[in-house]
Amino acid sequence: MLQNGSSFGWLAVLGGIGTWLVLAFLSWITHRANRRRTWINRQPFPHYAEQGLPRGGFWRGFLWTWAAVIAAQVLVFLVAGFADVLPNPTQVRGLAAVVGLLLLPVHVAFPVLGGCAYHFVRSTRIPRAGRTNPKH
C-alpha cells in the first residue's frame, strides 16, 4: 500500500506499532507481577504480606486520562476558534471538525484503557526495602 501511494498503508504501520506496544506493556506487567509474587513468597508470613500491598487505582487512572482527553478536545476547539489567524482557515476548521468528531469515542475508550493500565501498574508494585508501611 505504501509503494502504491495509498495513505492507508500508514494505518497498517501504525496498527503494527500499536500491537507491539500492547504486547510490550503486557510483557512488562507480567514481569512486574512475577516479581511481586516472588517478593510475597519470600516474606515470613506470605498470607499477611499480601494484605498491606496497594490495590485498585482504576478511577484515578480513568480520571487523569479523561482529563487529558478533555484537554485535547479543548485544544481542538481553540484551534478551530483561532483559525482566522492561520494560513488556510477553512481547511483548519474542517480538520478541527473531523478531529473533534473522532475524539468523541475517545472520551470512553482512552479513560478505560488508562484506568486499567494504572490499576495494573499499581497492583504490581513492590514496596521498597526499609519501608515500614507498604501502602505508600
JONOR-V656326 format. One record per residue. N is the residue number from 0. RES is the residue in one letter. PSI is psi in whole degrees, 0 to 359 (none if undefined). BURIAL is b if it has 24 or more other C-alpha atoms within 12 Angstrom, else e. Layout:
# JONOR-V656326
n->N res->RES psi->PSI burial->BURIAL
n->N res->RES psi->PSI burial->BURIAL
This chain:
# JONOR-V656326
n->0 res->M psi->321 burial->e
n->1 res->L psi->325 burial->e
n->2 res->Q psi->332 burial->e
n->3 res->N psi->358 burial->e
n->4 res->G psi->10 burial->e
n->5 res->S psi->139 burial->e
n->6 res->S psi->349 burial->e
n->7 res->F psi->344 burial->e
n->8 res->G psi->326 burial->e
n->9 res->W psi->329 burial->e
n->10 res->L psi->322 burial->e
n->11 res->A psi->319 burial->e
n->12 res->V psi->315 burial->e
n->13 res->L psi->323 burial->e
n->14 res->G psi->320 burial->e
n->15 res->G psi->317 burial->e
n->16 res->I psi->319 burial->e
n->17 res->G psi->319 burial->e
n->18 res->T psi->316 burial->e
n->19 res->W psi->323 burial->e
n->20 res->L psi->320 burial->e
n->21 res->V psi->316 burial->e
n->22 res->L psi->322 burial->e
n->23 res->A psi->319 burial->e
n->24 res->F psi->315 burial->e
n->25 res->L psi->323 burial->e
n->26 res->S psi->318 burial->e
n->27 res->W psi->316 burial->e
n->28 res->I psi->321 burial->b
n->29 res->T psi->318 burial->e
n->30 res->H psi->315 burial->e
n->31 res->R psi->319 burial->e
n->32 res->A psi->321 burial->e
n->33 res->N psi->320 burial->e
n->34 res->R psi->320 burial->e
n->35 res->R psi->316 burial->b
n->36 res->R psi->321 burial->e
n->37 res->T psi->318 burial->e
n->38 res->W psi->318 burial->b
n->39 res->I psi->318 burial->b
n->40 res->N psi->337 burial->e
n->41 res->R psi->348 burial->e
n->42 res->Q psi->153 burial->e
n->43 res->P psi->322 burial->e
n->44 res->F psi->86 burial->e
n->45 res->P psi->325 burial->e
n->46 res->H psi->336 burial->e
n->47 res->Y psi->331 burial->e
n->48 res->A psi->328 burial->b
n->49 res->E psi->338 burial->b
n->50 res->Q psi->328 burial->e
n->51 res->G psi->358 burial->e
n->52 res->L psi->150 burial->b
n->53 res->P psi->145 burial->b
n->54 res->R psi->175 burial->e
n->55 res->G psi->206 burial->e
n->56 res->G psi->2 burial->e
n->57 res->F psi->313 burial->b
n->58 res->W psi->327 burial->e
n->59 res->R psi->313 burial->e
n->60 res->G psi->321 burial->b
n->61 res->F psi->311 burial->b
n->62 res->L psi->321 burial->e
n->63 res->W psi->319 burial->b
n->64 res->T psi->321 burial->b
n->65 res->W psi->324 burial->b
n->66 res->A psi->322 burial->e
n->67 res->A psi->321 burial->e
n->68 res->V psi->319 burial->b
n->69 res->I psi->321 burial->e
n->70 res->A psi->321 burial->e
n->71 res->A psi->321 burial->e
n->72 res->Q psi->318 burial->b
n->73 res->V psi->321 burial->e
n->74 res->L psi->319 burial->e
n->75 res->V psi->318 burial->b
n->76 res->F psi->321 burial->b
n->77 res->L psi->319 burial->e
n->78 res->V psi->318 burial->b
n->79 res->A psi->324 burial->b
n->80 res->G psi->326 burial->e
n->81 res->F psi->27 burial->e
n->82 res->A psi->338 burial->e
n->83 res->D psi->334 burial->e
n->84 res->V psi->354 burial->e
n->85 res->L psi->162 burial->e
n->86 res->P psi->315 burial->e
n->87 res->N psi->85 burial->e
n->88 res->P psi->324 burial->e
n->89 res->T psi->321 burial->e
n->90 res->Q psi->322 burial->e
n->91 res->V psi->318 burial->b
n->92 res->R psi->320 burial->b
n->93 res->G psi->315 burial->e
n->94 res->L psi->320 burial->e
n->95 res->A psi->324 burial->b
n->96 res->A psi->318 burial->e
n->97 res->V psi->315 burial->e
n->98 res->V psi->321 burial->e
n->99 res->G psi->320 burial->b
n->100 res->L psi->324 burial->e
n->101 res->L psi->335 burial->e
n->102 res->L psi->347 burial->b
n->103 res->L psi->310 burial->e
n->104 res->P psi->340 burial->e
n->105 res->V psi->336 burial->e
n->106 res->H psi->340 burial->b
n->107 res->V psi->313 burial->e
n->108 res->A psi->309 burial->e
n->109 res->F psi->316 burial->b
n->110 res->P psi->324 burial->b
n->111 res->V psi->316 burial->b
n->112 res->L psi->319 burial->b
n->113 res->G psi->321 burial->b
n->114 res->G psi->318 burial->b
n->115 res->C psi->317 burial->b
n->116 res->A psi->316 burial->b
n->117 res->Y psi->321 burial->b
n->118 res->H psi->316 burial->b
n->119 res->F psi->318 burial->b
n->120 res->V psi->317 burial->b
n->121 res->R psi->320 burial->b
n->122 res->S psi->353 burial->b
n->123 res->T psi->12 burial->b
n->124 res->R psi->144 burial->b
n->125 res->I psi->134 burial->b
n->126 res->P psi->146 burial->e
n->127 res->R psi->154 burial->e
n->128 res->A psi->139 burial->e
n->129 res->G psi->350 burial->e
n->130 res->R psi->136 burial->e
n->131 res->T psi->330 burial->e
n->132 res->N psi->105 burial->e
n->133 res->P psi->357 burial->e
n->134 res->K psi->344 burial->e
n->135 res->H psi->none burial->e
